[in-house]
Each structure stands twice: as structure tokens, then as C-alpha cells.
Amino acid sequence: MEQKKQIEVVAAVICEAGRVFATQRGYGEWKDWWEFPGGKMEAGETPEEALRREICEELATEIEVGPLLTTVDYDYPKFHLTMHCFRCRLASGRPTLLEHEAARWLDRTELSTVCWLPADKVAIENMDHDGFWSPIP
């Protein structure tokens, strides 16, 4: 059996006023599906450094990276994904879409109103919703 490509990424669960920031992919095989923003770590980067860099590149804003919420391992048809999801908050500026085609702030009742990428949907299911929705100290 052929070994699947392994991809490791970080994702920002940006929280503000009881809502989370979701972005819609504007490219590739999973175009139009929704996800938490983020991306691949580069050699020598910590997950937190990678997340700050990715959010700056994708959304032209700075974030504060908080605690790890969950790590999801998911087998897509063409690769295996390991995604580390961190709770984050905006440090400065407002998100500007540089790579995504749309974005929305979603509260707990709105999470099911968008079509999440499979790994992101697992991340939402894995998160402790009480802690997930409480304010960051």
C-alpha cells in the first residue's frame, strides 16, 4: 500500500465577543469549503511562530496565540493531515482577505451554517465548548 503524504499545519481559532472567525477557501480541490485560517509550518518555526506568520500573510493582521485547543489527525483521500488548532485573538488591525474568498464571524449557533472542511469539522467537535466559548483571560 502506498504511503500517503503527511502534512502538518497550524490553525487559528480566532475568538472575539463569543464568535469565531471562519474563512472560505478560494482555490484548489476544496474551493468554497470553510476552515480556520492558518497553514504549514516552515523548518525551524514553532507552531506559534508559524501561526503568526500565516495569519499575517493570509489576513494582514497580527494575532496573540493562546493555548492549544485540539490536534486533529485526518485522512483526506490524497494525504494525511495533522492540524494543531490554537485559540487566538486579534492583537491589532482587522482581518483583510488576501487568499480567501469570504470570511464570517460565527457564534455557537451558526457553526453549522457553513460547509466546513472535514478536519476543521472534527476540530469543532473535539473542542471543549465551555472552555472554547469563554473569554480569554
Secondary structure, 3 states (H helix, E strand, C coil): CCCCEEEEEEEEEEEECCEEEEEEECCCCCCCCEECCEEECCCCCCHHHHHHHHHHHHHCCEEEEEEEEEEEEEECCCEEEEEEEEEEEEEECCCCCCCEEEEEEEEHHHHHHCCECHHHHHHHHHCCHHHHHCCCC
